[in-house]
């Protein structure tokens, strides 16, 4: 049996040749594996180096945005652009542009300069009351189709606090879906009203009625309401801070309150004055930044707006050691103090 086994594997007698073959096989396999491995390691190192340069470039561009905010707050904005700063060996080009306060909210086709006869003034003294006083010294009969106001992030509208209101002309029970009032002149064609803590959504108006109502809107309690009780026009609330509206979130942050009126639009002279619009906000405190506006149906006297802030667009471009550019764009609100609202990385 041993002899047959030896015959079967007689090549083992040449041990030197057998070992050489295996050495050659291992060398070939090692070459096949080592080459790609070294290439992979080199690629990883190159990628890591590139990523590090990219991050340094991003931090340099971010420093350019911070420098722009500093210059805006301190009133040292340059007269020509771009201006340059050096950040750890990275050359950063910075530009600052003042944007129209109502950019994205209203069309620019009718101009971005307010009419001299149509003036808005915003007042928020810090006691929780937001007032928008608007004066008009012209002779045309203005029809108003929008009033809007902006609240900075961290502040909220107090439900039922608007001074745009009417009164019930009939009692309503907890099943009524048509609500009769003295006038719907200061109310949107469709929207939400507030009566004694109950929110009511409606989809149609007549001069004296809210029709097709949904009672107990937004989780409020349905109740009976008697004649003479106040009916408040609730605004459309557009929240930007939480991302509900990307444009507002990326440009301003905060919240926009908007009252869009139905047809026929109320006349300017019919609004309560002064102020033209007021509402409560919470928490009480001084608002560093505010702006509000009124829009009419007239072609020549279209918009009146005012604010205690300005909107700037800052762009910073940094070049890394590999010659690649990194750009950061930011909207900055305010004058003193200022707030960087958002960053866009390019």
C-alpha positions in Angstrom: 0.0 0.0 0.0 2.8 2.4 0.8 4.4 1.7 -2.5 1.3 2.5 -4.4 1.0 5.8 -2.5 4.6 6.7 -3.4 4.0 5.8 -7.0 1.0 8.0 -7.1 2.9 11.1 -5.8 6.3 10.4 -7.2 6.7 14.2 -8.1 7.4 14.9 -4.4 10.9 13.5 -4.9 11.9 16.7 -6.6 11.4 19.0 -3.5 13.4 21.9 -4.8 11.4 22.3 -8.0 8.1 21.9 -6.1 9.0 24.7 -3.6 10.1 27.0 -6.5 6.7 26.6 -8.2 4.9 27.6 -5.1 7.2 30.6 -4.5 6.5 31.8 -8.1 2.8 31.4 -7.5 2.9 33.4 -4.3 5.0 36.1 -6.0 2.5 36.4 -8.8 -0.5 36.5 -6.5 1.3 39.0 -4.3 1.9 41.2 -7.3 -1.7 41.0 -8.4 -2.9 41.9 -4.9 -0.3 44.5 -3.9 -0.6 46.6 -7.0 -4.3 47.4 -6.6 -3.8 47.7 -2.9 -1.1 50.4 -3.3 -3.3 52.1 -5.9 -6.2 52.1 -3.5 -4.1 53.5 -0.6 -2.8 56.2 -2.9 -6.3 57.1 -4.0 -7.5 57.3 -0.4 -4.6 59.5 0.6 -5.2 61.8 -2.4 -8.9 61.9 -1.6 -8.2 62.7 2.0 -5.8 65.5 1.0 -8.4 66.8 -1.4 -11.2 66.7 1.2 -8.9 68.5 3.7 -8.2 71.2 1.2 -11.9 71.5 0.4 -12.8 71.8 4.0 -10.2 74.5 4.6 -11.5 76.3 1.6 -15.1 76.1 3.0 -13.9 77.4 6.4 -12.2 80.3 4.6 -15.3 81.2 2.7 -17.3 80.9 5.9 -14.9 83.4 7.4 -15.6 85.7 4.5 -19.4 85.6 5.3 -18.6 86.4 9.0 -16.4 89.3 7.8 -19.2 90.6 5.7 -21.7 90.5 8.6 -19.2 92.3 10.8 -18.8 95.1 8.2 -22.6 95.4 7.8 -23.1 95.7 11.6 -20.3 98.3 12.0 -21.1 100.4 9.0 -17.9 99.7 7.2 -19.2 98.2 4.0 -16.8 98.8 1.2 -17.7 101.0 -1.8 -16.3 98.6 -4.4 -16.4 94.8 -4.9 -15.1 92.2 -4.6 -12.9 93.0 -1.6 -10.3 90.3 -0.5 -9.2 88.8 2.8 -6.6 86.2 3.5 -7.6 83.3 5.7 -4.8 80.9 6.6 -3.3 81.3 3.1 -6.6 81.1 1.3 -7.5 84.1 -0.7 -11.2 84.9 -0.2 -13.2 87.3 -2.5 -16.3 88.8 -0.8 -19.2 90.8 -2.2 -22.1 92.4 -0.4 -25.4 93.3 -2.1 -28.4 95.0 -0.6 -31.6 93.2 -1.6 -35.1 94.6 -1.9 -36.9 94.1 1.3 -39.9 92.6 -0.4 -37.9 90.4 -2.8 -39.8 87.1 -3.3 -43.0 88.4 -1.8 -44.0 91.0 -4.4 -43.2 91.6 -8.1 -40.5 94.0 -8.9 -42.0 94.8 -12.3 -43.8 97.9 -10.9 -40.6 99.2 -9.3 -38.9 98.9 -6.0 -39.1 102.5 -4.9 -42.2 103.5 -2.8 -44.5 106.3 -4.0 -43.9 109.5 -2.1 -47.7 109.8 -1.3 -47.9 106.3 0.1 -45.9 105.8 3.3 -45.7 102.9 5.8 -44.3 103.0 9.3 -43.8 99.9 11.5 -43.9 100.3 15.3 -43.3 97.4 17.8 -42.4 99.1 21.1 -41.7 95.9 22.9 -45.0 95.5 24.9 -46.3 92.8 22.6 -48.1 95.0 20.2 -47.2 95.2 16.5 -48.5 98.3 14.7 -48.4 99.2 11.0 -49.3 102.8 10.3 -49.8 103.7 6.7 -50.6 107.2 5.4 -51.8 108.2 1.9 -51.7 111.8 0.7 -52.9 111.3 -2.8 -56.2 111.9 -4.5 -56.9 108.5 -6.1 -59.3 106.2 -4.3 -57.0 103.3 -3.3 -58.4 99.7 -3.1 -56.3 97.6 -0.8 -55.9 93.9 -1.6 -53.1 92.9 0.8 -51.6 93.8 4.2 -48.7 91.7 5.4 -46.1 91.8 8.2 -43.0 89.8 9.1 -42.1 88.6 12.6 -38.5 87.4 13.3 -37.8 83.9 14.4 -38.8 83.2 18.0 -41.9 85.3 17.9 -45.5 84.3 17.1 -48.8 85.9 16.3 -51.4 85.8 19.1 -54.6 84.3 17.7 -57.6 86.6 17.7 -55.6 89.8 18.3 -56.0 91.5 14.9 -57.8 94.8 14.7 -59.4 93.9 11.4 -62.8 92.8 12.7 -66.6 93.0 12.4 -69.5 91.8 14.7 -72.1 89.1 14.5 -75.5 90.3 13.3 -77.2 87.0 14.3 -76.8 84.4 17.0 -75.1 81.2 15.9 -75.3 77.8 17.4 -72.8 75.0 17.3 -74.1 73.6 14.0 -74.4 76.8 11.9 -72.2 76.8 8.8 -73.3 80.2 7.5 -72.4 83.1 9.7 -74.0 86.6 9.3 -72.0 89.6 10.2 -72.2 93.4 9.9 -69.6 93.4 7.0 -66.9 91.2 5.5 -65.0 94.1 4.0 -61.8 93.5 5.8 -61.7 89.7 5.3 -60.2 87.5 2.7 -62.5 85.9 0.2 -61.7 82.6 1.9 -59.8 82.0 5.1 -60.2 81.8 8.9 -62.1 83.9 11.5 -61.9 83.9 15.3 -64.9 84.2 17.5 -64.5 84.0 21.3 -61.7 81.4 21.1 -63.2 79.3 18.3 -61.5 79.3 14.9 -63.8 78.9 11.9 -62.7 78.2 8.4 -64.8 79.5 5.5 -64.6 79.2 1.7 -66.9 81.9 0.4 -68.1 85.4 1.4 -70.9 87.7 0.5 -70.9 91.4 1.7 -72.5 90.2 5.1 -72.0 86.4 5.3 -69.3 83.8 5.7 -70.4 80.7 3.9 -69.5 76.9 3.9 -67.9 77.1 7.3 -65.9 74.4 9.1 -66.5 74.9 12.8 -63.8 74.2 15.5 -61.0 74.6 13.0 -57.5 73.6 14.1 -58.6 71.8 17.2 -60.5 74.7 18.8 -63.8 74.1 20.6 -67.1 74.6 18.8 -69.4 77.0 20.8 -72.5 79.1 20.6 -72.0 82.8 19.9 -74.4 85.7 20.4 -75.2 88.7 18.3 -72.7 91.6 18.7 -69.7 89.4 19.5 -66.5 90.4 17.7 -65.4 88.4 14.6 -61.6 88.7 13.9 -59.9 88.3 10.6 -57.1 85.8 11.0 -54.0 86.1 8.8 -52.6 83.5 6.5 -49.6 82.4 8.6 -46.5 81.4 6.5 -43.8 79.8 8.7 -40.3 79.9 7.3 -38.2 79.0 10.3 -39.3 75.3 10.3 -38.9 74.9 6.6 -42.6 75.2 5.7 -41.7 77.8 3.2 -38.2 77.3 1.8 -37.9 80.9 0.4 -38.7 82.5 3.7 -36.6 80.0 5.6 -33.5 80.6 3.4 -33.9 84.4 3.0 -35.5 85.8 6.2 -36.4 83.1 8.7 -39.3 83.9 11.0 -42.9 84.1 10.0 -45.0 86.1 7.5 -48.6 87.1 8.4 -50.7 88.0 5.4 -54.2 89.3 4.9 -55.4 89.0 1.3 -58.8 90.7 0.7 -61.6 89.6 -1.4 -63.4 91.3 -4.3 -64.4 94.1 -4.0 -61.3 95.2 -2.1 -61.8 97.6 0.8 -61.0 101.2 0.3 -57.9 102.6 2.1 -60.1 105.2 3.8 -62.3 102.5 5.3 -59.4 101.0 7.4 -59.1 101.7 11.1 -56.6 104.5 11.7 -54.3 105.0 13.3 -52.8 102.5 13.0 -54.0 100.8 9.8 -53.2 97.4 11.2 -52.3 96.1 14.7 -52.0 92.7 16.4 -50.4 91.1 19.4 -47.3 88.9 19.4 -45.6 86.6 21.9 -43.3 86.6 23.7 -43.4 90.3 24.5 -40.1 92.0 23.9 -38.4 94.4 21.6 -38.2 93.2 18.0 -34.8 94.0 16.5 -36.0 93.5 13.0 -39.5 94.1 11.5 -41.0 95.0 8.2 -44.6 95.3 6.8 -46.3 96.4 3.6 -49.6 97.2 2.0 -50.5 96.4 -1.7 -53.2 98.1 -3.7 -54.9 97.6 -7.1 -53.5 100.8 -8.5 -50.8 100.6 -11.2 -48.9 103.8 -10.1 -49.4 103.6 -6.3 -48.9 99.9 -5.9 -46.9 99.3 -2.7 -46.0 101.0 0.6 -43.5 99.3 2.9 -41.3 100.0 5.8 -39.0 98.1 8.2 -36.4 98.4 10.9 -34.0 96.2 9.0 -32.4 95.6 5.7 -31.7 92.4 3.7 -28.2 91.7 2.4 -26.8 89.0 0.2 -23.2 88.1 0.9 -21.1 85.9 -1.3 -17.6 84.6 -0.4 -15.4 82.6 -2.7 -12.2 80.9 -1.5 -9.6 79.1 -3.6 -7.8 76.1 -2.1 -4.3 74.9 -2.7 -5.4 72.8 -5.7 -6.9 75.9 -7.4 -10.5 74.8 -6.9 -13.1 77.4 -5.7 -15.6 77.1 -2.9 -18.4 79.6 -2.7 -20.7 80.3 0.2 -23.8 82.5 -0.2 -25.7 83.9 2.8 -28.6 86.2 3.4 -27.9 88.6 6.3 -30.8 90.5 7.9 -30.5 93.6 10.0 -28.2 96.6 10.3 -27.2 96.6 14.0 -27.5 93.9 15.2 -27.4 91.6 12.3 -28.2 87.9 11.9 -26.9 85.4 9.3 -30.1 83.6 8.3 -28.7 80.8 6.1 -25.8 79.4 4.2 -25.8 78.0 0.7 -22.7 75.9 -0.2 -21.5 75.7 -3.8 
